[in-house]
Amino acid sequence: MERLDRLFEELGAANKDSLGYPGAKDFDYSEIERFMAFPLNNIGDPFAQSTYRVHTRECEREVVSFFAEATRAPHDDWWGYVTNGGTEGNLYGLYLARELHPDGMVYYSEATHYSVAKNLHFLGMRHITIRSQSNGEIDYDDLLETLKIHRDRPPIIFANIGTTMTEARDDIGRIAAMMDRLAIRERYIHSDAALAGAYAAYLEPRPAWDFADGADSVAISGHKFLGAPIPCGIVIARKHNVQRIARTIDYIGSLDTTITGSRSGFSPLMLWYRLQQLGEAGLRARLARSLEHAEYLVQRLLEIGVPAWRNPNAITVVLPRVSPEMQRRWQLATAGDISHVVVLPNVGREQIDALVADLATSRKEDACKA
Ligand SMILES: *Cc1c(COP(=O)(O)O)cnc(C)c1O
């Protein structure tokens, strides 16, 4: 069909030059395309039985189990599922926190993803925005002072493990220790590791972001660092907490523990296949490549006089706001006075050189106009 051919071509062109959004493109799922022939549906809880048998729950459990290990979830006390993306995982974490602490107060930094305010609105949760430091990390002093003021409400910390614009990581260990010192026992910490959750376990030094560091739930996007043609993600939480809110539903013959009822059976298969292909060694290799190229981009930008920077061990490179033309051409996400490039494993030196050359030209043109 001609419309389809045209669309396919346009998407191919658009995909080639996008550098500013965090979705990896180096994937090949052709081996599992044939599963598109089934009305797959992982409705309900991935760990429970279901009357409907056209599903990929086994793959889903293995995917969740892989990430339970990567997030150092407590043995025999974790549960999770494959979501539609980071946003749903964050919604789940906050929902769980609200059920456990109905009078809790949510704290999150001003660099938090835009979807979180919406989630909190859905859930009707009280919340306070905490200042961010200039690198995007939460301001611990502001958090401490604010926690002290609201001692009567259990804190629910929404921590960023890689903020959207600068990939700054809030230190969950430090936040947990802060609450220990204030003798706050009733509390909850959610880790929004949408981008960095797919590789944070392999970073050295390892950031304080997971269950062993004090998190009670972790959300990760599947289509970002891993790369997938359909948005997806993983959420993991402490099982004893989830059990407190689970309900059995006769109609599906399963537990209604997930946010949506019907759930993709293709996404878990995709993630499972991807993890089979890459393994931990593949993930580590992709990370090393991204880190190396991110540093290369910073150096190349500094060479042409652009004050670029990145947070320690981040694959996101931050630069002063680029022109609308550059934003359009390279699909560079821009907010306030900064733009960024996410150096995913598919981004090679050639593409970085092309971007830098383009930016140099565009800066010269702007300088002439000024
Ligand atoms: C991308 C992102 C999200 C949202 O994840 P989706 O998979 O797009 O729903 C949430 N938080 C952060 C920090 C992100 O980078």
The ligand as an SDF file (V2000), in Angstrom:
LIG
                    3D

 15 15  0  0  0  0  0  0  0  0999 V2000
   11.4050    8.6080   30.3880 C   0  0  0  0  0  0  0  0  0  0  0  0
   11.2290    8.8950   31.8220 C   0  0  0  0  0  0  0  0  0  0  0  0
   10.0250    8.6240   32.4720 C   0  0  0  0  0  0  0  0  0  0  0  0
    8.8260    8.1250   31.7410 C   0  0  0  0  0  0  0  0  0  0  0  0
    9.0500    6.8780   31.2060 O   0  0  0  0  0  0  0  0  0  0  0  0
    8.1920    6.3590   29.9660 P   0  0  0  0  0  0  0  0  0  0  0  0
    8.7950    5.0310   29.7050 O   0  0  0  0  0  0  0  0  0  0  0  0
    8.3740    7.3570   28.8640 O   0  0  0  0  0  0  0  0  0  0  0  0
    6.7690    6.2840   30.4140 O   0  0  0  0  0  0  0  0  0  0  0  0
    9.9450    8.8560   33.8280 C   0  0  0  0  0  0  0  0  0  0  0  0
   10.9920    9.3340   34.5070 N   0  0  0  0  0  0  0  0  0  0  0  0
   12.1620    9.6160   33.9210 C   0  0  0  0  0  0  0  0  0  0  0  0
   13.2880   10.1210   34.7430 C   0  0  0  0  0  0  0  0  0  0  0  0
   12.3260    9.4120   32.5510 C   0  0  0  0  0  0  0  0  0  0  0  0
   13.4940    9.6930   31.9710 O   0  0  0  0  0  0  0  0  0  0  0  0
  1  2  1  0
  2  3  1  0
  2 14  2  0
  3  4  1  0
  3 10  2  0
  4  5  1  0
  5  6  1  0
  6  7  2  0
  6  8  1  0
  6  9  1  0
 10 11  1  0
 11 12  2  0
 12 13  1  0
 12 14  1  0
 14 15  1  0
M  END
$$$$
